[in-house]
């Protein structure tokens, strides 16, 4: 209740809980400290200034807890395209694309080479070319009748977040907008999905 005083309700949260017999308090404390450290590294604002509790944890319990965390993080990244530690302010053109300093990102998709200064740049070029090509019909599973999203990356409307961040880019000479607000891993997964739908071979040459 005290967190609600004089402030709007959150639109992002992590809930810590346990089902008796599955996670001990020591394991929960370990996971909480781990996530807090990752959030601090990503410059994500935290409402609670705690650094997490320190409890004694044996090696087996620690291994079990970290193994669970790795599975959860992999599931979020690979299946849901959610990077918990990619805050919205990082999703700008200059710093969210994970640009490689003084080099170019490149992939070979089918017989075409795509290069750019960022992962998002390469992704944007690829999607634009596919939409403008004879491959468009193969992308129907990725099309939304409204705003694009993390699953249906093509749509007829611009998608703007509640904070005013543009999550899409228009595709020139078409009516489509593409969803681009993905992490590096998310962009990698989207390109692999595009390769599967179009029957093309993709080589992540410099990624």
Secondary structure, DSSP 8 states (H G I E B T S, - for coil): -GGGTTS---S--------TTTS-HHHHHHHHHHHHHHHHHTT---SS----------HHHHHHHHHHHHHHHHHHHHTS---TT--GGGGSTTTSS---TTS-EEEEETTEEEEESSHHHHHHHHHHHHHTSTTGGGGGGGB-SSB--SSS-EESB--B-TTS-B-EEE-TTSS-EEE----HHHHHHHHHHHHHHHT--EEEEE-
